[in-house]
Amino acid sequence: MKKDLRVGVDIGGTFTDIVVQNKRDGSTLLHKVLSTPDNPSIGMLRGLDELGIAEDIDFLVHGTTAGLNALLSRTGQRVALITTAGFEDVPILGRGGNKEIWSLTPERPKPLVAEHDIMSVDERVRFDGSVERPLQDDDVRRVADWLLAEGITSVAASFLHSHRNPVNEITLRERLTALVPGASVVLSHEVAPEQGEFERTSTTLATGYVARTVDRYLAALSVELDKRRCSAPLQVMRSSGGICSATLVARQPIQTILSGPAGGVVAAETLSRSLGRPNLIAIDMGGTSSDVSLVIDSRMTLATEGEIADQVMRMPVVELHTIGAGGGSIARAEAGGLRVGPKSAGSDPGPACYGQGGTEPTVTDAQVVLGRIDPGWFLGGRMKLSLDAAQMAVGRLGKALDIEPETAAEGIVAVANGMMANAIRTLTMRRGIDARDFALVAFGGAGPLHGAALADELGIREVIVPFATGVLSAWGMLHADIRHDVSAPLSGLADAPEALRTFREIRQQLEAHGSILLDTERVPDEDKTFEFSADMRYVGQEHAISVAVADEEDALGLFHDAYRRRYGHSMPESPVEFVNVRLAAVGRVSSAPAESSGLGSDVPEESARKVRIDGVTHDARVVHRSALGVATVDGPAIIQEDGSTTLVPPSWQATRGEFDTMILRKVGR
């Protein structure tokens, strides 16, 4: 039997999305099933079983939430930290900043390691990499005895200046694994070989904390796929916007933390290049949360550090701003006002309208009450919603606020829109960007219902609703390349000949390392590319910015330009220093174009229904997206598809664009 299917799976908090591309005829099939939070793989496997395609899969990529769930729920492996004597308090003290600037008693983020699980050893590597005190056997035996007595098998080792010389960390692992059967020792110089004791330690702890959870999850999933005769190697989406084999994920499981949202960012980048729109703001609104990201000059934006579940992680991540406002976000009355999120109804019990026992009003319930979601056509008619249950839930909230149910429903949507608009402002202002110069890409199951309202609030002229909008993150995973990120520290002035010579040496070393990783993934030489960047800063500054560098001789000028774009000014007369050199080793993966889609449902005829928008009830056209031809659809209108619904308000128009996109524009703007 010929295996000709490429499958992408994104597991969200409410729904699990599956996209199937047929390489033989170019067709694309979309599928959604309810997620199973207690064991996320069950929902994925159920979806594959419903489609009956496991044996025909040639390429399978998966966005896993196993590591993220372990962090959020604090259910990861008990981990011990072994560090240099005198630095035991690094994870406890953290950073000096305070997020709660108005609080007299702010709560500091709680580290993943208990204070009594921190052990120190008398070793020391100096700032230049020279060994002042080697690791002693007595110290290692003392640590091993303690680990055995406590029953701890997950160990994070973070020694001072190990990114300069890792010899003591390597010695610790060699000796501990011999003394403690089954011990897994994560070394900081392998996870985050960069300066910054806290950041390196925090990242190493997070890796040790989730490693066993991710390993067990992927191993169990592989067993279930084997039972279904799925022989395709399992690929996993990474937080950097690339993919890698499940086997290699075990080396750095922490890089799967944002694997689901990263697929949506890759999709936005793919759209940017396909549509010739270099600057996009992407809003992915799912059932539990909303993620905002940017595409600038047709490239997704990456950060060298992320803060997830209050844990700082030094690794390449897609730049996202996430808020707890999704379709399942629960609305409530609080202090006389209306609040939405971050608590979500999830998939179990789900919004009240799901009829699964949920009683609290959500954003989805509000959209049903306002007539924007058809209760009989949810998921293309595969799932029926209860209008009565939605009205009862929203009605109770309205009564608590002494307002009509319809007014309460509009208030819920308005608050959610305000939260998303503020998230977009936060991300754009951070980079000195005017949102009005960008187009808005609205996707996710709930995103297109809110796209036009967000554009109105932000002054954006165009909203793009992409193909496969309800499952776009899964679609994006099928367009992601294999990617491995490696880095090395570099100190010295950016115009110093010695530093430039060291840059070239590090560049060669990183390229050789990256090439080996791509060889492990069986990437042909002709499909390999290597993208270098340097973290740089003005001397005396703490924080660096990452600059793409093709030639190290140009690094200084590129830094001044990047600094000016980011902050509105630069200081060409001030000395600049290198901090790190980074390499993204990329293996190009071919992806099939999308020609057709569907959940297998019948397309309904055009109709009309009452829809409430901005306090006015309208007779809105209801059109299925597949029937959207060359004609323009004027608002008010509802455009339905099997995985999502788009609201076209009055004074807006919808037209069909290239690559099966739908373009919304304000009339007269």
C-alpha positions as CSV (number, residue, x, y, z in Angstrom):
1,M,0.0,0.0,0.0
2,K,1.4,3.4,-1.0
3,K,1.7,5.8,1.9
4,D,0.9,9.3,0.6
5,L,-0.7,11.2,3.5
6,R,1.0,14.1,5.4
7,V,-0.7,14.7,8.7
8,G,-0.4,17.5,11.2
9,V,-2.0,17.3,14.7
10,D,-2.4,20.2,17.1
11,I,-3.8,19.4,20.6
12,G,-5.5,22.4,22.1
13,G,-7.2,22.9,25.5
14,T,-10.7,22.4,23.9
15,F,-10.2,20.8,20.5
16,T,-7.7,18.6,18.8
17,D,-7.2,19.7,15.2
18,I,-6.1,17.3,12.4
19,V,-5.0,18.3,8.9
20,V,-4.5,15.6,6.3
21,Q,-2.7,16.5,3.0
22,N,-2.8,13.9,0.2
23,K,0.4,14.1,-1.8
24,R,-1.2,12.1,-4.7
25,D,-4.0,14.5,-5.6
26,G,-3.1,17.6,-3.6
27,S,-6.4,17.6,-1.6
28,T,-6.6,18.6,2.1
29,L,-8.9,17.2,4.7
30,L,-9.7,19.0,8.0
31,H,-10.9,17.3,11.1
32,K,-11.7,18.3,14.7
33,V,-12.4,16.2,17.8
34,L,-12.8,17.2,21.5
35,S,-9.5,17.2,23.4
36,T,-8.9,14.8,26.3
37,P,-6.9,16.9,28.9
38,D,-6.2,13.9,31.2
39,N,-4.4,12.1,28.4
40,P,-4.0,14.4,25.3
41,S,-3.0,11.5,23.0
42,I,-6.4,9.9,23.3
43,G,-8.1,12.7,21.4
44,M,-5.4,12.6,18.7
45,L,-5.7,8.8,18.3
46,R,-9.5,9.0,18.3
47,G,-9.4,11.5,15.5
48,L,-7.0,9.3,13.5
49,D,-9.3,6.3,14.1
50,E,-12.4,8.3,12.9
51,L,-10.6,9.1,9.7
52,G,-9.1,5.6,9.3
53,I,-5.8,6.8,7.9
54,A,-3.1,5.6,10.3
55,E,-1.7,3.0,7.9
56,D,-1.5,5.5,5.0
57,I,0.5,8.2,6.8
58,D,3.9,9.0,5.3
59,F,4.7,12.1,7.4
60,L,3.3,12.8,10.9
61,V,4.0,16.0,12.9
62,H,2.5,16.7,16.3
63,G,2.3,19.6,18.6
64,T,2.4,18.3,22.1
65,T,1.2,20.0,25.3
66,A,2.7,17.3,27.6
67,G,5.6,19.5,28.8
68,L,3.5,22.7,29.1
69,N,0.8,20.9,31.1
70,A,3.4,19.5,33.5
71,L,4.6,23.0,34.1
72,L,1.2,24.6,34.5
73,S,-0.1,21.9,36.8
74,R,3.2,21.3,38.6
75,T,3.0,17.6,38.0
76,G,6.5,17.1,36.5
77,Q,9.2,14.9,37.9
78,R,10.8,15.8,41.3
79,V,14.1,17.3,40.4
80,A,17.3,17.9,42.3
81,L,19.6,20.8,41.6
82,I,23.4,20.4,41.9
83,T,25.3,23.7,41.8
84,T,28.5,25.4,42.8
85,A,29.0,26.1,46.5
86,G,27.7,29.5,47.3
87,F,25.2,29.7,44.5
88,E,22.4,27.5,46.1
89,D,20.0,30.5,46.3
90,V,20.1,31.4,42.5
91,P,16.8,29.8,41.7
92,I,15.2,31.1,44.9
93,L,16.3,34.7,44.4
94,G,15.5,34.7,40.7
95,R,15.5,38.2,39.2
96,G,15.3,41.4,41.0
97,G,12.3,42.7,39.1
98,N,8.8,42.8,40.4
99,K,5.8,42.3,38.1
100,E,3.3,43.5,40.7
101,I,4.7,47.0,41.0
102,W,1.7,48.2,43.1
103,S,1.6,45.4,45.5
104,L,3.1,45.8,49.0
105,T,3.4,42.0,49.3
106,P,4.3,40.7,45.8
107,E,4.6,37.0,45.3
108,R,7.8,35.8,43.7
109,P,7.6,33.1,41.1
110,K,8.0,29.7,42.8
111,P,11.0,27.7,41.4
112,L,10.5,24.1,40.1
113,V,12.9,22.8,42.7
114,A,12.3,22.7,46.4
115,E,14.9,24.5,48.6
116,H,15.7,21.2,50.4
117,D,16.4,19.5,47.0
118,I,19.3,21.9,46.2
119,M,22.8,20.5,46.8
120,S,26.2,22.2,46.3
121,V,29.6,20.9,45.5
122,D,33.0,22.5,46.0
123,E,34.1,23.1,42.4
124,R,34.9,26.3,40.6
125,V,35.5,27.3,37.0
126,R,36.6,30.9,36.5
127,F,35.1,33.4,34.1
128,D,37.7,32.7,31.4
129,G,37.1,28.9,31.5
130,S,40.2,28.0,33.6
131,V,39.5,25.4,36.3
132,E,40.3,26.8,39.8
133,R,38.9,23.7,41.7
134,P,38.1,20.4,40.0
135,L,35.2,18.3,41.1
136,Q,36.1,16.0,44.0
137,D,35.1,12.3,44.2
138,D,33.9,12.8,47.8
139,D,31.5,15.4,46.8
140,V,30.0,13.2,44.0
141,R,29.6,10.3,46.4
142,R,27.9,12.5,49.0
143,V,25.4,13.7,46.3
144,A,24.9,10.2,45.1
145,D,24.1,8.9,48.6
146,W,21.7,11.7,49.1
147,L,19.9,11.0,45.8
148,L,19.6,7.3,46.6
149,A,18.2,8.1,50.0
150,E,15.7,10.5,48.7
151,G,14.7,8.4,45.7
152,I,15.4,11.2,43.2
153,T,16.4,10.2,39.7
154,S,16.0,13.5,37.8
155,V,19.0,15.8,38.3
156,A,19.8,19.2,37.0
157,A,23.4,20.4,37.2
158,S,24.3,24.0,36.8
159,F,27.8,25.1,37.7
160,L,29.3,28.6,37.6
161,H,30.8,29.4,34.2
162,S,30.2,25.9,32.8
163,H,29.3,27.5,29.5
164,R,33.0,28.5,29.3
165,N,34.3,25.1,30.3
166,P,31.9,22.2,31.1
167,V,34.5,19.8,32.4
168,N,33.2,19.6,35.9
169,E,29.5,19.2,34.8
170,I,30.5,16.4,32.4
171,T,32.5,14.7,35.2
172,L,29.5,14.9,37.5
173,R,27.2,13.2,35.1
174,E,29.7,10.4,34.3
175,R,30.2,9.6,38.0
176,L,26.6,10.1,39.1
177,T,25.1,7.8,36.4
178,A,27.5,5.1,37.5
179,L,26.6,5.5,41.2
180,V,22.8,6.1,40.9
181,P,21.0,3.6,38.7
182,G,18.4,5.1,36.4
183,A,19.6,8.7,37.1
184,S,18.9,11.3,34.3
185,V,21.4,14.2,34.6
186,V,20.7,17.4,32.6
187,L,23.7,19.7,32.2
188,S,23.3,23.4,31.9
189,H,26.0,23.8,29.3
190,E,24.1,21.5,26.9
191,V,20.7,23.1,27.5
192,A,21.7,26.8,27.6
193,P,25.4,27.4,26.9
194,E,25.2,31.1,27.7
195,Q,26.1,33.5,30.5
196,G,23.6,34.3,33.2
197,E,23.6,32.0,36.2
198,F,19.8,32.4,36.9
199,E,18.6,32.0,33.3
200,R,20.9,29.0,32.6
201,T,19.8,27.3,35.9
202,S,16.1,28.0,35.4
203,T,16.2,26.5,31.9
204,T,18.1,23.4,33.2
205,L,15.6,22.9,36.0
206,A,12.6,23.2,33.7
207,T,14.3,20.6,31.3
208,G,14.8,18.1,34.1
209,Y,11.3,18.8,35.5
210,V,9.5,17.9,32.2
211,A,11.9,15.4,30.6
212,R,10.4,12.2,32.0
213,T,6.8,13.4,31.4
214,V,7.5,14.2,27.7
215,D,9.5,11.0,27.2
216,R,6.7,8.9,28.7
217,Y,4.1,10.6,26.7
218,L,5.9,10.3,23.3
219,A,6.9,6.7,24.1
220,A,3.2,5.7,24.9
221,L,2.0,7.6,21.8
222,S,4.5,5.8,19.6
223,V,3.3,2.4,21.0
224,E,-0.3,3.3,20.1
225,L,0.6,4.4,16.6
226,D,2.5,1.1,16.1
227,K,-0.7,-0.7,17.1
228,R,-2.5,1.1,14.3
229,R,0.3,0.2,11.8
230,C,1.4,3.7,11.5
231,S,5.1,3.5,10.4
232,A,5.7,7.2,9.7
233,P,8.4,8.6,12.0
234,L,6.8,10.9,14.6
235,Q,7.9,14.5,14.2
236,V,7.4,17.1,17.0
237,M,6.8,20.8,16.7
238,R,9.3,22.9,18.6
239,S,8.9,26.3,20.2
240,S,11.3,27.8,17.7
241,G,9.0,27.2,14.8
242,G,10.8,24.2,13.5
243,I,10.3,20.4,13.8
244,C,12.5,17.5,14.8
245,S,12.1,13.8,15.3
246,A,10.6,12.6,18.5
247,T,13.8,10.7,19.2
248,L,15.9,13.9,19.3
249,V,13.2,15.8,21.4
250,A,14.4,13.7,24.4
251,R,17.7,15.8,24.4
252,Q,15.9,19.1,24.9
253,P,12.2,18.4,25.8
254,I,11.8,21.9,27.1
255,Q,11.8,23.1,23.4
256,T,8.3,21.6,23.0
257,I,6.7,23.9,25.5
258,L,5.1,26.2,22.8
259,S,4.9,23.6,20.1
260,G,1.1,24.2,19.5
261,P,1.1,28.0,19.1
262,A,4.4,27.8,17.1
263,G,2.5,26.0,14.3
264,G,0.2,29.0,14.0
265,V,3.1,31.4,13.7
266,V,4.7,29.2,11.0
267,A,1.3,29.3,9.2
268,A,1.2,33.1,9.4
269,E,4.8,33.3,7.9
270,T,3.8,30.9,5.1
271,L,0.7,33.1,4.3
272,S,2.9,36.3,4.3
273,R,5.1,34.9,1.7
274,S,2.3,33.4,-0.4
275,L,0.2,36.5,-0.4
276,G,3.0,39.0,-0.8
277,R,2.0,40.8,2.5
278,P,5.3,41.1,4.4
279,N,3.8,42.5,7.6
280,L,1.2,40.6,9.5
281,I,-0.3,40.6,13.0
282,A,-1.6,37.1,13.8
283,I,-4.3,36.4,16.4
284,D,-5.0,32.7,17.1
285,M,-8.1,32.5,19.3
286,G,-8.9,29.0,20.4
287,G,-11.1,27.5,23.0
288,T,-8.8,28.3,26.0
289,S,-6.6,31.2,25.1
290,S,-5.5,33.7,22.4
291,D,-2.0,34.0,21.1
292,V,-0.7,37.1,19.3
293,S,2.4,37.0,17.1
294,L,4.1,39.1,14.4
295,V,5.5,38.5,11.0
296,I,7.8,41.3,9.9
297,D,9.3,41.4,6.4
298,S,7.8,37.9,5.8
299,R,9.8,36.4,8.7
300,M,8.3,35.3,12.0
301,T,9.8,37.0,15.0
302,L,11.8,34.9,17.5
303,A,13.0,35.7,21.0
304,T,16.1,34.2,22.6
305,E,14.2,33.8,25.9
306,G,10.7,33.0,27.0
307,E,8.8,33.1,30.3
308,I,6.3,30.4,30.6
309,A,4.3,29.4,33.7
310,D,6.5,31.9,35.6
311,Q,9.7,30.0,34.6
312,V,12.4,31.8,32.6
313,M,13.7,29.7,29.8
314,R,16.8,30.6,27.7
315,M,16.0,29.1,24.3
316,P,14.8,30.3,20.9
317,V,11.0,30.7,21.0
318,V,8.5,32.3,18.7
319,E,7.6,35.7,20.1
320,L,4.1,35.4,21.4
321,H,1.8,37.3,23.8
322,T,-0.7,34.9,25.3
323,I,-3.9,35.9,27.2
324,G,-6.6,33.8,28.8
325,A,-9.3,34.9,26.4
326,G,-10.7,32.1,24.3
327,G,-14.0,30.7,23.2
328,G,-14.2,28.7,26.5
329,S,-13.2,31.6,28.7
330,I,-15.6,32.0,31.6
331,A,-17.3,35.3,32.2
332,R,-18.2,36.5,35.7
333,A,-19.4,39.5,37.7
334,E,-16.7,40.8,40.0
335,A,-16.6,44.1,42.0
336,G,-19.6,45.3,40.1
337,G,-18.0,44.8,36.7
338,L,-17.7,42.2,34.0
339,R,-14.6,40.0,33.8
340,V,-13.7,37.4,31.2
341,G,-11.0,34.6,31.8
342,P,-8.5,33.4,32.4
343,K,-10.4,30.4,33.8
344,S,-11.7,28.3,30.9
345,A,-14.5,25.7,30.7
346,G,-12.1,23.7,28.4
347,S,-13.6,20.7,26.6
348,D,-15.0,19.0,29.8
349,P,-17.5,20.2,30.7
350,G,-17.1,22.9,28.1
351,P,-19.3,26.0,27.5
352,A,-22.9,25.7,28.7
353,C,-24.1,25.4,25.1
354,Y,-22.1,22.1,24.7
355,G,-24.7,20.4,26.8
356,Q,-22.1,18.5,28.8
357,G,-22.9,19.9,32.2
358,G,-21.3,23.3,32.0
359,T,-23.3,26.0,33.6
360,E,-21.0,29.1,33.6
361,P,-21.2,31.6,30.7
362,T,-18.4,31.7,28.2
363,V,-17.4,33.7,25.1
364,T,-18.9,30.9,23.0
365,D,-22.2,31.0,24.8
366,A,-22.3,34.8,24.3
367,Q,-21.7,34.4,20.5
368,V,-24.6,31.8,20.4
369,V,-26.9,34.1,22.2
370,L,-26.1,36.9,19.8
371,G,-26.9,34.7,16.8
372,R,-23.4,34.7,15.4
373,I,-22.9,30.9,15.9
374,D,-25.5,28.6,14.5
375,P,-26.3,25.9,17.1
376,G,-27.2,23.5,14.4
377,W,-24.1,24.0,12.3
378,F,-21.2,23.7,14.8
379,L,-18.3,21.8,13.4
380,G,-20.2,21.5,10.1
381,G,-23.3,20.0,11.9
382,R,-21.3,17.3,13.6
383,M,-21.9,18.8,17.0
384,K,-25.2,20.4,18.1
385,L,-25.3,23.3,20.6
386,S,-28.0,24.2,23.0
387,L,-29.3,27.8,22.6
388,D,-31.4,27.4,25.7
389,A,-28.4,26.4,27.9
390,A,-26.4,29.4,26.5
391,Q,-29.3,31.8,27.2
392,M,-29.7,30.5,30.8
393,A,-26.0,30.8,31.6
394,V,-25.7,34.3,30.1
395,G,-29.0,35.3,31.6
396,R,-27.8,34.5,35.1
397,L,-24.8,36.7,34.6
398,G,-27.0,39.5,33.2
399,K,-29.2,39.2,36.3
400,A,-26.2,39.5,38.6
401,L,-25.2,42.7,36.7
402,D,-28.8,43.9,36.4
403,I,-28.7,44.0,32.6
404,E,-30.5,42.2,29.8
405,P,-29.0,38.8,28.6
406,E,-28.3,40.2,25.2
407,T,-26.5,43.2,26.7
408,A,-24.5,40.8,28.9
409,A,-23.6,38.7,25.9
410,E,-22.3,41.8,24.0
411,G,-20.4,42.8,27.1
412,I,-18.7,39.5,27.3
413,V,-17.6,39.8,23.6
414,A,-16.5,43.4,24.1
415,V,-14.3,42.5,27.1
416,A,-12.7,39.7,25.2
417,N,-12.1,42.0,22.3
418,G,-10.5,44.6,24.6
419,M,-8.2,42.0,26.1
420,M,-7.0,40.8,22.7
421,A,-6.6,44.4,21.4
422,N,-4.4,45.2,24.4
423,A,-2.3,42.1,23.8
424,I,-1.7,43.2,20.2
425,R,-0.8,46.7,21.5
426,T,1.7,45.2,24.0
427,L,3.5,43.2,21.3
428,T,3.6,45.9,18.7
429,M,4.6,48.7,21.1
430,R,7.4,46.5,22.4
431,R,9.0,46.6,19.0
432,G,8.0,50.2,18.2
433,I,5.5,49.1,15.5
434,D,2.3,50.9,14.4
435,A,-0.4,48.2,14.0
436,R,-2.1,50.3,11.3
437,D,0.8,49.4,8.9
438,F,0.0,45.7,9.3
439,A,-2.8,43.4,8.1
440,L,-4.5,41.2,10.7
441,V,-4.7,37.4,10.3
442,A,-7.6,36.1,12.4
443,F,-7.7,32.3,12.8
444,G,-8.4,29.6,15.3
445,G,-11.9,28.3,15.8
446,A,-13.0,31.6,17.4
447,G,-10.7,34.2,15.8
448,P,-12.7,35.2,12.7
449,L,-15.7,36.1,14.8
450,H,-13.6,38.8,16.4
451,G,-11.3,39.9,13.6
452,A,-13.3,42.9,12.2
453,A,-14.0,44.3,15.7
454,L,-10.3,44.1,16.6
455,A,-9.3,45.8,13.3
456,D,-11.8,48.6,14.0
457,E,-10.3,49.1,17.5
458,L,-6.7,49.1,16.2
459,G,-7.3,51.1,13.0
460,I,-6.2,48.1,10.8
461,R,-7.5,48.2,7.2
462,E,-7.5,44.5,6.3
463,V,-8.4,41.3,8.0
464,I,-7.2,38.0,6.4
465,V,-9.1,34.8,7.3
466,P,-6.9,32.0,6.0
467,F,-7.7,28.7,4.5
468,A,-8.3,26.0,7.2
469,T,-8.7,28.8,9.7
470,G,-10.1,26.6,12.4
471,V,-7.1,24.2,12.3
472,L,-4.4,26.5,11.0
473,S,-1.8,25.6,13.6
474,A,-2.0,22.0,12.5
475,W,-1.8,23.2,8.9
476,G,1.3,25.3,9.8
477,M,3.1,22.4,11.2
478,L,3.0,20.7,7.8
479,H,4.8,23.8,6.4
480,A,7.5,23.9,9.1
481,D,11.1,22.9,8.3
482,I,13.3,20.7,10.4
483,R,15.3,23.1,12.7
484,H,18.0,22.7,15.3
485,D,19.3,25.7,17.3
486,V,22.8,25.7,18.8
487,S,24.7,28.5,20.4
488,A,28.1,29.4,22.0
489,P,29.2,32.3,24.2
490,L,31.5,35.0,22.7
491,S,33.1,37.9,24.5
492,G,34.9,40.8,23.0
493,L,34.3,44.1,21.2
494,A,32.5,43.8,17.9
495,D,35.3,45.7,16.0
496,A,38.2,43.9,17.7
497,P,40.2,41.6,15.3
498,E,40.6,38.9,18.0
499,A,36.8,38.8,18.6
500,L,36.1,38.6,14.9
501,R,38.6,35.8,14.5
502,T,37.0,33.9,17.4
503,F,33.6,34.5,15.8
504,R,34.7,32.7,12.6
505,E,36.1,29.8,14.7
506,I,32.8,29.5,16.6
507,R,30.8,29.8,13.4
508,Q,32.7,26.8,11.9
509,Q,32.2,24.7,15.0
510,L,28.5,25.5,15.2
511,E,28.0,24.7,11.5
512,A,29.7,21.4,11.9
513,H,27.5,20.6,14.9
514,G,24.3,21.7,13.1
515,S,25.2,19.6,10.1
516,I,25.6,16.5,12.3
517,L,22.1,17.1,13.8
518,L,20.6,17.5,10.3
519,D,22.4,14.3,9.2
520,T,20.7,12.5,12.1
521,E,17.4,13.7,10.6
522,R,18.5,12.4,7.2
523,V,18.4,15.8,5.6
524,P,20.3,15.8,2.2
525,D,23.1,18.4,1.9
526,E,21.2,20.3,-0.8
527,D,18.3,20.9,1.6
528,K,20.5,22.2,4.4
529,T,20.8,25.9,5.2
530,F,22.6,27.6,8.1
531,E,21.4,30.9,9.5
532,F,23.7,32.8,11.9
533,S,23.0,35.5,14.4
534,A,24.8,37.3,17.2
535,D,23.6,38.6,20.5
536,M,25.1,42.1,20.8
537,R,24.8,45.1,23.2
538,Y,26.4,48.4,24.0
539,V,29.2,48.0,26.6
540,G,27.6,48.5,30.0
541,Q,24.2,47.3,29.1
542,E,22.6,44.1,30.6
543,H,20.3,43.0,27.8
544,A,21.4,42.1,24.2
545,I,19.5,42.0,21.0
546,S,19.9,39.3,18.4
547,V,21.1,40.4,14.9
548,A,21.1,38.2,11.8
549,V,24.7,38.1,10.6
550,A,25.8,36.8,7.2
551,D,29.4,38.2,7.5
552,E,30.9,39.0,10.9
553,E,32.6,42.1,9.4
554,D,29.2,43.6,9.0
555,A,27.9,42.8,12.5
556,L,28.6,46.2,14.0
557,G,26.7,48.2,11.4
558,L,23.8,45.6,11.5
559,F,23.6,46.0,15.2
560,H,23.3,49.8,15.1
561,D,20.6,49.5,12.4
562,A,18.7,46.9,14.5
563,Y,19.0,48.9,17.7
564,R,17.6,52.0,15.9
565,R,14.6,50.1,14.5
566,R,13.8,48.7,18.0
567,Y,14.4,51.8,20.1
568,G,14.2,54.7,17.7
569,H,17.9,55.7,18.2
570,S,21.4,54.3,18.2
571,M,24.8,55.3,19.6
572,P,27.3,54.7,16.8
573,E,30.1,56.3,18.9
574,S,29.7,53.8,21.8
575,P,31.6,50.5,21.9
576,V,29.6,47.3,21.1
577,E,30.3,43.8,22.5
578,F,29.4,40.3,21.4
579,V,27.6,38.1,23.9
580,N,26.6,34.9,22.0
581,V,26.7,33.4,18.5
582,R,23.7,31.5,17.4
583,L,23.0,29.1,14.6
584,A,19.7,27.8,13.2
585,A,20.5,24.6,11.2
586,V,17.5,24.2,8.9
587,G,16.5,21.2,6.8
588,R,14.0,22.1,4.1
589,V,10.8,20.0,4.1
590,S,8.6,20.0,1.0
591,S,4.9,20.6,1.7
592,A,1.9,19.9,-0.6
593,P,-0.3,22.9,-1.7
594,A,-3.8,23.0,-0.3
595,E,-6.4,22.5,-3.0
596,S,-9.6,21.5,-1.3
597,S,-10.9,20.9,2.2
598,G,-13.7,19.8,4.3
599,L,-15.0,17.8,7.2
600,G,-17.2,15.7,5.0
601,S,-20.4,17.7,5.7
602,D,-23.0,18.8,3.2
603,V,-22.9,22.5,2.3
604,P,-26.1,24.3,3.4
605,E,-27.9,26.7,1.1
606,E,-27.7,30.4,1.7
607,S,-30.1,31.7,4.4
608,A,-30.6,34.6,6.8
609,R,-31.0,34.9,10.6
610,K,-31.1,37.5,13.3
611,V,-27.7,38.6,14.5
612,R,-27.1,41.3,17.2
613,I,-24.1,43.6,16.5
614,D,-23.3,46.8,18.5
615,G,-26.7,46.8,20.2
616,V,-28.7,46.5,16.9
617,T,-30.4,43.3,15.7
618,H,-29.8,42.8,12.0
619,D,-31.2,40.4,9.3
620,A,-27.8,38.9,8.3
621,R,-27.0,36.8,5.3
622,V,-25.6,33.4,6.2
623,V,-23.3,32.1,3.5
624,H,-21.1,29.0,3.5
625,R,-17.5,29.8,2.7
626,S,-17.2,27.3,-0.1
627,A,-20.0,29.2,-1.9
628,L,-18.0,32.4,-1.7
629,G,-17.1,33.1,-5.3
630,V,-15.9,36.3,-7.0
631,A,-18.9,38.3,-5.7
632,T,-18.4,40.5,-2.6
633,V,-20.4,39.8,0.5
634,D,-21.5,42.9,2.3
635,G,-22.1,43.0,6.0
636,P,-24.0,42.3,8.1
637,A,-23.2,38.7,7.2
638,I,-22.2,35.4,8.7
639,I,-19.8,33.2,6.7
640,Q,-19.8,29.6,8.0
641,E,-17.3,26.9,7.4
642,D,-16.9,23.5,9.1
643,G,-14.3,24.6,11.7
644,S,-15.1,28.2,12.2
645,T,-17.4,31.2,11.7
646,T,-16.6,34.7,10.4
647,L,-18.6,37.8,11.3
648,V,-18.8,40.5,8.7
649,P,-20.2,43.5,10.5
650,P,-22.1,46.4,8.8
651,S,-19.7,48.6,6.8
652,W,-17.4,45.7,6.1
653,Q,-17.1,43.5,3.0
654,A,-15.7,40.0,2.5
655,T,-14.2,38.8,-0.8
656,R,-12.3,35.7,-1.8
657,G,-8.6,36.1,-2.0
658,E,-5.6,34.1,-3.3
659,F,-4.9,30.6,-1.9
660,D,-8.5,30.2,-0.6
661,T,-8.1,33.1,1.8
662,M,-11.0,35.4,2.7
663,I,-10.3,39.2,2.8
664,L,-12.3,41.5,5.0
665,R,-12.1,45.2,4.3
666,K,-13.8,48.2,5.8
667,V,-16.0,50.1,3.3
668,G,-14.7,53.5,2.5
669,R,-11.4,53.0,4.4
